[in-house]
Amino acid sequence: MINVNPFKPTVVFVDDDENMLRGVTRALGQRYNVISFSEPAGALSWLRENHRKVDVILSDLAMPGFSGMRLLREMVSVAPNIPRVLLSGHLDNSAMNKAINTAFVSCILSKPAPIELIRKSIEQALSSRVIDLAGTLITPGLVMRAIKNNGYSVVFQPRIDAKTGSACGLEVLVRFPNLQKRFLLEEIILACEGHPAINLLTTAVMNEVRKQAKDIRSRFDFSPTVSINCSPYSIRNNCFLEEILHFRSDMLLRDIRIEVEITEHSDIVKDPAFLANAAILKNRGVAIYIDDFGSGSNSVELLETGVFAGVKIDREFIATANGDCVKSSFAEWIVKASHDLGLRVVAEGVEDAKVAQRMQALGVEEMQGFFFARPAVLKKTPTGAFAMC
């Protein structure tokens, strides 16, 4: 198994020139995870299993015994959304157009290409990995720059014990004041998903919690629980798993318990590597909750994996739980099915007293929502008792 640093973009480099492979790997290894292959068949085999970890493909276009165009076509079938930088000793206009039309090619470099030019081409390819939602464009690069330039902040929302009506902990959320003038927060987070930017973002959030740990603890008369959002992509990575465990240890020293929330939308949640690492977190005392439960296609399948401590019912099923019979019944089913499996249930998106009382009656363990408090900086976050009517 090839281990990659979770904080670096990953570049797959395919070239039959061993000297070229060694030179590029040595020169760019500090900046990227460079996974090198001297023959296309091995690269394609590895990509089939690991393409979700890859950010850019750097490839020689002509290699003995393997057509460059065939390689392009097979790379597209294996990893259609990963940009490619091509190297070629000679490429006429006809061949260049064919290469560009065969696959998404960020640029074509003539051999021998200087290392600095290769680096700039990789950076350009990384910046070109965009998503287009609601007519906007957002890249992982934009988010990474915002993080590195402190263009983000963390806010907190109280978690309410459904029986007592008192705050039992906090959820930590991230905001991007400048980026959110141009993009929706959901778009910003989605742009990071499956990219090292999400690891950088989660680490930044954990560090902010470390800085404010003393103040967090002082707001409670008991050991509070703090939950952070974490991508399945991150948990699957063994190096990042250690980051989470270190964070848990740091917080225990401050008498704060840590929980992790993951979303079910990505198929990574069914990946054996993710489930194995999630089991490690569970065994080390880190509870994992399925966030937005019911909004994706993996909900029911995940309940029986045995690695989750509970679920957070998606706000869509909470906000209308009193007025929509179907959604109300589904929320009731989630609570019963979860409790039958020994899982806790959190109702998020509670916006009025009627819904809060309905969730209490269903037997959820915790609630969150604007009815209690909107996300705010720590000093403005209420952590006392809340009325349910």
N, C-alpha and C positions, 0 to 999 in steps of 0.2 A: 504494500500500500504506500502511495506517495503522500506524505504529509505536506500541507501548505500552511503558510502563515495566514491567519484569518484577517489580518489588517492590510495585506498587500493584494493588488489585483493579480490574477493568474494568467500567464501567457503560455500557450502551447506553441512550441517552436519545432517545426519539422524540416529537416534538411539533411541530405546525404553527406554533406561536407562536415566531417567530424571536427575539424579545426574551427569552422564557423560556429558549430554548436557550442563548443567549449568557450570560444571568445565571447559570444553574445551572452551566454549564461553567466560567465564570470563578470562581465561588464554591467549587466542589468540585474544581477541577483539581489543587490541591496534594495532595489526599488520594486521589483516584481518577484512573484513566484514563477520561475521559468521552468516549465516541464518540457524537456527536450526528447525528441525521437529522431533516429537516423533513418527510419524507413516508415512509409505511410501506413502500412497495415497495422503496425503496433500503435501508431497514433490514433487511428480510427477505432481500434479496439478499446483503447483507454477512454477516448471521447464518448463512446457509447455508454460507458458506465459513469462518467464523471463530468459530462458537459455542463451540468448546472454550476460547477465550480469555476468554469473558465470564462474569462472576460474578453480575451483577444486571441486569435490564431495567427501566428506568423509562419508562413510556409514558403519553401522553395516551390516554384511552379513546375520544374522539370527534374524528375528523379529517375534513375535507371529502373526499368521494368514496371513503371507505374505512370500512366498518362497524367499530366498536370490537370487537364480538364476533367478526367475521371475523378481525381482526388477532390477537386472543387465540388463536383456533383455529390460525391459521397459525404463530404463535410457538410454540405447544405442539408442533406437528408438526416444526418446525425445531430447537427447543431445549427439549425437555420437562423437563429437570432444572434449568433456570435459574429462580430465583425472580423474581417480577414485583412491582413497585410501580406502582400505577395512579394517575393523576391525572384528576380529572373536575370539571367545573364544576357538574354536578348529577347525582345518581344516586339513584333511589328504591330502596326495599328489594328490589323484584322484580329490577331490573337489577343490583343489587349481588350478590344471591344467584346470579344467572345468571353474572355475571363470576367469582365465586369457584368455582362449580361447573364452569365452562368450562376453567379453567386454575389452576395453583398460583399463588395471589395472596397475597403476604405481607401487604399492606395496601392500602387505597384512601384517597387523600388528596383533600380538596376543594380546588379552585382558588379563589383563589390561595393556594398552600401556602408557608409561610415556609421559607427555605433550611435552617434548623436542623432543622425537622421532616422535610424531605426527607432530610437527612443521617442523622438518627436512624433513619428508616425503611429506608434503604439498609443501615446497620449491622445492624439487626435481620434484614434479609433475608440478609445475609452469614452471620450466626450461625445462621440456620436451614438452611444447606446442610450436611446431616448425612449420615453413612452409618450403617447399622444392621447391625452384625455381632455374632453370638453374644450378642444381647440387650443390646448396649451402644450408646451414642451418643457420637460424637466429632465435633467440628467443626474446620474449619481455624482458626477464631478461637481455640479453646482452645490449639491448637498454637502459633499466632503469639504468644499471650500468654506461653506457657511459654518460647519463644525470647527474647522481649524481656525477660523477667524472669530470664534465666539459669537456667531450669528444665531444663537439658539438660547433657549432658557427652559427651565423645568418648572412645572406647576404641580400642585397636589390636589387631590380630591378625597374627601373622607370616605371611608368604608364604614357602613353602619350595621351594627348588630341588630338583626331583625327582631329579636325578642326584647331587648332592652331599649332600643332606640338610641344607643350611645355609640360614638365613634370607636371602632376597634382597631383602626389602622388607616393607612393612606395608600392610594395609587399614585405613582409618579408618571406624569405625562410630559411630553416635549412640545415646545412651540418654536417656530421660526419667524420672528416678527417681520423681517424684510421679505423673505421668500413667500410668506403667506399673503403679501400684497399682490403677488402675481399668480400664485398657485394655491390650490386647496391643500390642506394638511394631508389628506388621504393620498393625494398625488405625490406629495413629497416623500412620504413614507414608502409608497409603492415603488417609487423610482429606485429606492435603496434595496428593495427586497431581492435576495439572490446575488448581492454584490457586497464586496468588503465594506462599502459605505455603511451598511446596516450594523456591522460589528463596531465600526468607529463610533456610530451614533449611540449604540447601547453602552459602550464603554464610557462615553462622555456623560450619559445619564447616571451611570453607577458612580462615577467620580463626583458628580454634583451631590448625590445622596451622601457620599462619604463626607463631603464638606459640611453638609447640614445635619449630619447624624446627631450631634449633641443637641441641637435645637429640636429635632424630631422627637427624640427621647424625652425631652423636658416637657413636652406637651401632653404626655400620658402618665397616669399613675401605675401603669403596668407595662410589660414588654409588648410594644405594638408590632403589628405586621405591616411591612411595606412591600407593595407589589410593583414589579417593573415589567414592561413589555419586552419580549425577546423573540427574535425570529427563529423558526425551526432550522433555517439555514445556518444560523449561528450555533445553535445547540448541537447540530450534527457534527460540527468541527471540534475535534479533540482539544486543540489549543484553546479555543474560546471556551470550551467547557471548564477548563482550569480557571479562566477569568471569572466565571460565575461562582465557582467554588471559593476562590480567594475573596470575592466580594461577600459571600455568605459568612466566611470566617471573620472578616473585618466587622461586619454588622453584629455578629454575635458578641464580639468584644464590647460593643456599644449597647448591648441588651436590646437589639432589634432583630426580629425575625424577617426573613426574606421569602417572598413567593414570586413565581414567574408566570406570566400570562403569554400564551402563544395563540395564534389564529389557526384555524383549521383549513384555510383556503388552499394552501399549497399542498401538493402531493408529497412533499418532503415529510409531512407528518406520518406517512405510512412507510417511510424509508427505514430499513432495519438499523442503520447507523444512528438515525435520530432516536428511534425507540430505545436503543441500547443506552445512549447517553442520557436520555430522559429517565431511564431506570436508575442510572448512577446518581442523578440529581435527587431522585426520590429517596434512594437509600442513604444519601448524605443529608437528608432533612430539608431539601428544597422542594416545597410543594409546587406543582405545575397545574395551572388552570387553563381550560380551553376557552379563549375569549370569543365573543360574538357567536356563541354556540347556536346552531340552527340556521346560520346564514350561508353555510357552505355545503359541499357534497359529502364531507367525510364525517359528519357528526356522529351518527349512530355507530359506525365502524370503530370510532376511537374510544367509545365508552368502555369497551371491554378489553382494552389493551393492558390495563392494570398499572399504567405509569402516571395517571392523572389523579390529582386530589379532588378536583371539582370542576364545575363549569360556570361560565358567566353567560346567562341567557341574553341573546342579542336583543338590543333595545327595540327592534321592530316588533317583537312578540310581547314586550313589556308595555310599551306606550299605548297599545290598543287592547291590552288584555281584558278590559272591561267592556269594550264595544264590539269586538269581533269574536264571534263564537269559535271560529276555526282556530284563530291565533291564541285565544284564551285557552282552548283545549290543548293546544300544542305546548303552551307554557306549563300547564298542569302536568302533561305527560312527561316533560323534561324533568320536572321536580321529582315525580314519582320514580321514573326510571333511574335517575341519578342516585336517589336515596336507596333504592333497592340494591344498587351496586356499591353502597357505602361512600358515595361522593357528596361533597358539599355543593350548594348552589348559591350563586350570587345573582341577584337581579340588578342589571344596570339600565340606566336610562329612565329611572323612576322620576316622574315630573310632577306628580300631584298626590294629594293625600289618599284619594280613592285607590290609585294604583299601589301605593305603599301598603294600604290596608289589605288589598287583594293579595299581594305578595306575602304578607305576614300570614294570611289565612292558608296560603298554599304550603307554607312551611319552609320558605327559603331561609338560609342562614344569615345572609348579608344582603344589603342593598346599597346602591350608589345612584346618584342622579341629581339633577338641578333642583329637585324638591328640597334636598338637604343642603347642597352647596355646589356652586360652580367651581371648576378648577381655578386655583389661584396660587400666588406665591405663598410660601409656608406661613409667614407671619399673618396673612389674611385668611388662612384656612381654619375654619372652626373644627374643634376636636372634642366638644363636650357632648351633652345629651340633646336629642332632637325630638320635637313633638311629632306625632304621627297623624295629627289631624289639623 
